[in-house]
């Protein structure tokens, strides 16, 4: 648990002030007009006349609800001893203007335990109004976001209600009074957060006997804003009861402004997940020279979040790498650092996880060698060693078992025949290749067989020399050990011989250092010659020199693996006879 009390809160103030400055003060009116209407709520033999305030298209009784900000969180508010629910209209109107639906019953008696149940019945009435076919708030309420408040006796009853119902996310009463049954004893049973707004000069529910013991008994999250010079009655709109508590020097407008600030900030944070509510509840903007503030917080798991891609992917050829993306997992504390763990598993239950990768970003690229052809994946967001949230959905990808991945297939005319050359990236149960030739591109005959490599995950180079040098078409029939087979694309060659010295191709392109493969250079030469092959980086510095003997025709020169820095390189081939050829290759990790 992280605890900050009174002036120690300044330590928490060393946060991102720039973020906090973008927050509008929660005591300011919101963008909605506050409409209201009366309602009757019945619980057994108890019948309560209530006032319901809500975002509306006009500030009037029975105004049409404004749906533009829906769904709206809901709040029940209980009045004080011998008070009327109309004594707190300024709070109802303020909350409605900021996108809340508030229901305020007129209690029928002062039985504290019953009053708590009455407040819960009012919230249940709103849930019914949300689904009723003729409800004036139909479809406009976030029934999962419930808060509760009240003043004095109603404040104490709101704490009892929060201890009875774990669906209450936040209780933010004003000068709550100790009750029977005891609100102090009930505090450990409150599942949600509490904000106990108090007056240091309260002569009726003194903080030392009421709010301070409640705060001490509550679990985090909790806060106790103690307003210097604030009394008990000036939190109400109506001054009719001021004679009962003449204490204090703080004016009614200031008391109510500060009460709105801390109450609204708490509701914004826990009912809307608005991080501005954090700044005004526990951060820099919660500090005020007129308020002594005690707070205690703890880590809460990140909010639910979704995976974005790949959600479902099927393909025939595995890519060299997969890119995984997901939504950011938000936390109530905007200063929490969230680390993500991407988990890969062969099964949807993730038992076991065969590989994990960690990042603070919301995207990750996984190389081919680190994932299987069929896998499930999910992400775990963690903001502390003990608090984490698993992504709401899981992803799946599958790559079909392609026996052979053919990268290239070429035919080049040499003096002694046609040289066929092909390169594979990987093979599975590959018995070999039947080489077929056609004189008309339609009727093929077998002219030879080249054994395969069985199963291999590395690049493999094959060649076959056909002494037939007239115009022809060629194809490969790749055969598995079980007799299944597949054909390559058809290639064509004529009787023309190689007449130009040239670098025909570079493979792989780009060249990935992490694959630790050789760089293959396909060279065409009109005659036998001795050549020097050199590799230059973008600064013109030679990083590799290699000597080879060329024969007439097309051949492949394999350069050994080198741990190169990423960048653009030039392959330069110079023969003893004075021929020069250059080609570029991009090197990546």
N, C-alpha and C positions, 0 to 999 in steps of 0.2 A: 504494500500500500504506500502511496506517496501522500504525505501529509504536510500541509502548510497552514500555519495558524497566525492570525493577526498580521503584524508587521512582517513576519517571515515570508508572506506572500510576495514580497519584493523579489525574492529569488526566482519565483515563477515568472516574474515580469520580464526576465531576460529572454525574451522570445522574439518572434518575427513581428516587430511593431508595424512594419509596412502592411502586413496582412490585416492586422487589427484595424488599421486606419481606413480600410475599405468598408468597414461595418457601420451602418447607421445606428444611432442610439436606440435601444429597444423601448425607451420611454416615449419616443416620437410616434405619432399616429401612423398607421399603415396606409396602403393604397385603396382599401375598400371603404365603402360606406357601411355603417352599422344599422342593419334592420333589426326589428324585434317583433315578437308576438308572444301571446300568453299560451300556456299549455297546462293541461291537468295530468298529473302523474299519480297513479294509484299503486300502492303496494299493500296487499292484504286489506286491512280495514283502514289503512292510512291513505288519505287523499291530500295531495299537495298542489297548490296553485304555483306555477313556475313561470319565470320569464326566460325566453330563449333569444339570445342575440347571435347574429350571424352575418357574414359578408353579404351585402345586398346591393342592388342597383341604385337604391336611394336610402337615405337615413330617415326611415319612417316606420311606423307600425304596419305590420303585414306586408312589407315590401317584398318584391320578388328576389329570391336568392341570386347572388352573382356566382355563376358556375365557373368563371374563368380561372380561378385558382384552386379548384377542387382537385383531390379530396382534401377536406379540412380536418385537422385534429379537433378533439372534443374535450371540454373542460366542465366539471361540475363545481359550483361555488356555494359554500354554506355561510349564511349570515351569522352575526354575533347574538349574544344573549339579549333578549327583549328588543332586538333590532328588526328591521324590515329588509327584505331582499332588495328593495329600491334604494337603500342607503349606499349601494356600491355600484351604481349605474356607470360611473366613469370608468371603472375597471372592465365591465362587460363591453362597453362601447370600444374601449381601447383594444381589447383582445380581438373583438370582431373585426376591427379595422385592419388588424395584422394577420387575418386569415384563420381565426379560430371560431368554433361554435361553442357558445357558453350557455349552460342551463343553470338557473339559480332558483331553487325551491324556496317557498315560504314554509318553514318548519311548523308542525302542528303542536309540538311540545319541546321539552328540553332534555329528553332521555338520550344521552350522548350516543350510546350504542345503536339506538334506533335511527338517530340522525345520520350516522355513518352508513347504515343500510339504505336510508332514503337517498343519499347522494349517489350510491351505486345504482339504485333503481332509476335515477334520472339519467345516468349514462346508458343504462340498458334501454330506456325509452328512446334515446337518440339512435341507438343501434337499430331499433325497430322502425324508426322514422326513415332511416337510410334505405331500408328494404321495402317499406310499405308502398303499394301501388299508387296511393294517393298522398304520400308523404310530401310535405313542402320542401324537405331536404333529401328527397330520394336520390341516391347515387352520389351525394355530395360529401359524405363523411368518411374519414379514414378511421374505421372502427377499431383498428389495431393501435391507434395512437390516442390514449386516454390519459388526461391529467386531472388534478383535483386541487382545490384551494378553498379558502374561506378565511373568516376573520374571527378571532377570539374563540368563542364556543364552536362556531362553524369551522374554524381552523383546526381545533383539536379533533372534531369529528372527522375532518378530512384525513387526518393522520390515521385514525382508527380504520377508516374506509380503505386506505392504502394498504394497511396490514391485513385486511380481510381479502383483498383481491389483488393477485399478483399481476393482473393486466394493467394496473396503474403504473405508468412509467415514471411519473414525477408528481410529487406533492409539494406545492409551494404556497403554504398558508401565511397569513399575516398575523403576527402576535398570537399564535395558537395557545389555547389554554389547556392545562391539564384536565383530564376528563375522568369520568367513571363509566366504564372501565378505563384503566390508566393508559393514556396515550404514550407516556414515557415507557411503560412496560411493553407496549406494542411496537416500539420503534425497531427492535431487532428483526421483527417479522415483515418489515416493509421491504419488498423486493426491489422497487425502483429507487430513484434518487429523491432527496428532500432538500428543500430550500426554506429555511425558517426565518422569515423577515420579522425583525423585532425592533422595539423602541427602547433605547437605553433608559428613558425616563418614564417608562410605562408604570403607572401606579395601580393597575388592575391585574394584569398578567405579567408580573415582574419577571424579567429574563432569568434571574438566578433560580427561581422556583419553577419555571415553565420551559422556556425555549432552550436554555443551556443544558438542563438534564436530558431533554429530548435529543439535542444535538449529540451529547456524549454517548447516548444509548444507540444512536442510529449507525448503520453501516454506510460506508462510502458507496456512491457519491453523496456528499452532504455539504451544506453551506449554512452559515449563520451570519447574515448581514445585520449588524447592530447599529441602528441609526442614532447618532448622538443628539440628545435633546428631543427625540421623538416620544410622544406619549401614546396612550391607547386609543383615544377616540378620534383623533384627527386623521386617522387612516380612513375614516368614513366620509362620505360626501355631506351627510346631514350633520349639522353642529348641535342637534338637539340633546345629545348626551355629553357634551363637553364638560358640563358641571361635575360629572362623576369622576373626572380625572383632569384636574387643572395643572398637572405637572408638565414640565418640558418647555423648551424655547423654540423648537422647530415649528414652522408654520404648516398649515394644512396643505397648501400647494406643493411644498418641498417634500413633506412626508409622502404624499401620494405619488409624486414624480419618482422618488427613489424606490418606492414599493413597486411601481409599474416597471421600473428598470430591471430589478432583480427577478421579479416574477416572470416577466416576459422573456428575459434572457434564459431562464431555466426552462421555460416551455419551448422556446425556439431550439434549444440544444437537444432536449430529450424527446420532444414530440416531432420535430422537423429535421433533426440531425443537422442543424444549421451551425456551422463552426463559429459564426459570429457570436452565437450564444455562449460558446466556450470563452471567448475573450471577455465578455461582460459578466461571466459567472466565476471564472477561475484564472483569467489572464490579466493582461495589463490594464484593460479597460474596466475591470471590476474594482479597481482601486479608487477610492474617493476619500477626501479629507474629512468628510462628514460621517464616514462609516468605518466601524471596526469590523473587519471581515475575517471569519474563521472558515476554512474549507478543508476538506479531505477528499482525495480522489484515488482512484485505482485504475489499472489498465482494464479496458473492456475489449472483447474480441472485435476485429474489423467487421464492418457491415457486409452483408452478402454481396457477392460480385459474380460476374459471368465470364466464361471463356468465350473468345471470339472466333479463333480459327487455329488449326483446322478442327471443325466440329465433327464432320464426317467426310473422309477422303478415301477414295479408292482409285488406284492408278496401276498401270502395268509396269512402270519402271521407277524404282526408287530414285529420288533426286539426291544430289550430293549432300544436301542439307535440308532441314525442315525449319520453317519459321513459325513459332508459336506466339499467339497474342491473346491478351485478356484485358478486361476492364480493371481500372485501379480500384483497390479495396479501400474504402474510406473509413476513418475512425472519428469518434466524437472529439477527441483531442487533435486539433490540426497539426500539432507538433510531434505526434507519434511518427516514428520511422517504421515503415512496413517493409519487411523482407518477404520475397516470394520464393517458394520452392516448387519447381516443376517436377512432377513425379510421372514416371513411365512404368507401365505394368502390362503383363500379358493378359490380365483379366480385369473385368470391370470392378471387382471388389478390392483391387490393389493389394492383394496378398499373394506373393510379395511384390514390393516395388523393386524393379531391377536397376533403375538408375534415377538419381535426383540431381537437379541443377538449381542453383540459387542465384538470385539477382534482386536488385532494388528497382528494376525497370519493369515494364509491362509487356515486354517482348523478348524473345530469346531464340537464337538460331542454334540448332543442334546438328552437328556433323553426321553424315551417313553412318559412320562406324559406331555411333553411340545410340542408335535406335534400331529396333527390330522391325521386320516387314509388317507385322500385325501388332498393334499396341493401342492401349488406352492411355489417356493422359489427363491429369488434373493439376490444379495449383493450390497450394496451401499458403495463405497470407498470415504472417505472424508479426505482431507488434511488441511482444514480450515473450520471455521463455515459457510463460504459462497461458497465454491467450493467442488463439489462432482461429481462422475461419477457412474452411475448405470451399472451393469454388462451387457454385450452385449447380453447375452442369459438368459433365465429363466429355472429353473429345475422343475420337476414334479415327485411326487411319490404317489402311491396309494396302499393301502392294502385292500384286499377283506374282506368283513364282515363275518368272521368265527364265527358261533354261539357259539362254545365252543372250547377253546384251551386246549386239554387234555395233561397233562404233564406226568403222569405215570398211569399205570394200572397193578395191581399185584394180584395174588391169592396165599394164604398161607393156608396150612392144619393145623387145630387146632383139639383138642380132640372132640369138639362138631360140627365139620363141616369144610367147606371151607370158609375162610374169603376173600372176594374180597375188595380191597381198590383202589381207584383212586383219583387223584388230578387234579384240573383244575386251570389254571392261570386267565382266565376270561370267562365270559358267557354273551350271548346276547339272550334274549327272550327264555331262556331254561326252558321248562316245566318239564323235568326230564329224567330218564334213565330206559329203559326196560332192565332188566338183563336176558340174554339168555344163555342156556347151551346146549352142544351137546356131545353125547357119541362117535361120529365118526368124528368130526370136519367138518361135512357137513350139517347135519340136526339139526338146532337149535330150541329150544322151549323156550318160555318165562316162567321164574320161579319167577319173582318178579318185582317190580317197586320202584325206589327211586326218590322222588321229587327233581327237580332242584332248583337253586337259582334265577331264572328269569334272571336279568341282574346284573352282578357283575364284578368289575375290580380287585378283590382280589383273592388270592389263596383260594380254597375251597376243603375240604377233604370229601370224601364220602366212605361209607363202606356198605357191605351187607353180611350176613351170610347165606350160603347155607348148610343145614344139610346133604346134599348128600356128602359122603366122598370117593367115588370111583373115578377112573381116569375119567377126564372130560375136555372139552374145554369150555371157556367162552368168551362172547363178550358183549358189551354195545350198545344198540340202543338209541342214544340221540335224543330226540323228541322236536321240537320247539312248541310254542303255536299255530302256524298256521298249524301244522301237518307235516311239513317237518322234515326229520330225516337223520341221518348219523350214520355209524357204527364205532366202535372202532376197533383196531387190536385184533386178537384172541390170548388168552393166554391159557396155559395148566397147569394142576396140576394132581398129582397122589395121591394115598391114603397114601403116606408116611407122617409121622408126623415130626414136627420140632425136630431135635435131637441135634443141636448145638446152643449155645448162640452166637449171632453175631449182629453187626450193619450192616443192609443190605444196607441202602442208607441214604444219606443226601440231603435235598432239601431246598432252591435252591443251586446250585453249579456252579459258585461261589456265595457266599452270598453277596448281594449288600445292603449296609447300607442305601443308599438313597431310596430304595424301602420300607423300614420300615415294613418288613414282618417278621413273626416268622421263626425260623429255625426248620425244621421238621426232626426228626430222626426216621427212620424205624428200629425197633428192633425185632429180632427173639429170642424167649425164649422157651426152652423145657418144662418149668413149671412155675407156679406162683412164684413170688419172689418180693422182695423189692429192689430197685436199687437207686444208687446215680449217677447222670449225671453231669459231671463237664467239663468246657471249659477252656483250657490253651492257652496262647499266645506263640509266638515263643521263649520267654525268660523263659518259664516254669512257668509263674505267672498265678494263677487261677483267672479268671475274672468272672466266673459264676458257681453257684452250684445249683442243682435242684434235688428234690427227687420225685420218682414216684413208682407206683405199677405195676408190669408186670404180664400179664396172659400168659398162654401157647399159643404159636402161634406167629403170626406177628402182631405187633401193631405200631402205630405212636405216638411219643412223641413230643409235640410242645413246643419249648423253646420260651419264650416271647422275643420281640424285645429288643435289646441292641445296643446302639450307640458305635460300636466297631471301633478301628483304623484299617486301611487296613493292611493285612498281612496274614500269614499262622497260623491257629489255630488247636488244637487237641481236639476232643470230646472224653472223656473217660467215659465209663459206667461200674460201679462196683456194683455187686449184693451182697446181704447179704449172699448168699450161696457161695461167693468167685469167681464168674465168672467175667472176665474182658474183655472188648472189646474197641478198639480204632479206630478212623477214623479221617482223616484230612479234613478240610474245608478251602477254600480260601476266604478271606473277601476283598471286594473292595468297592469303593464309588458308 
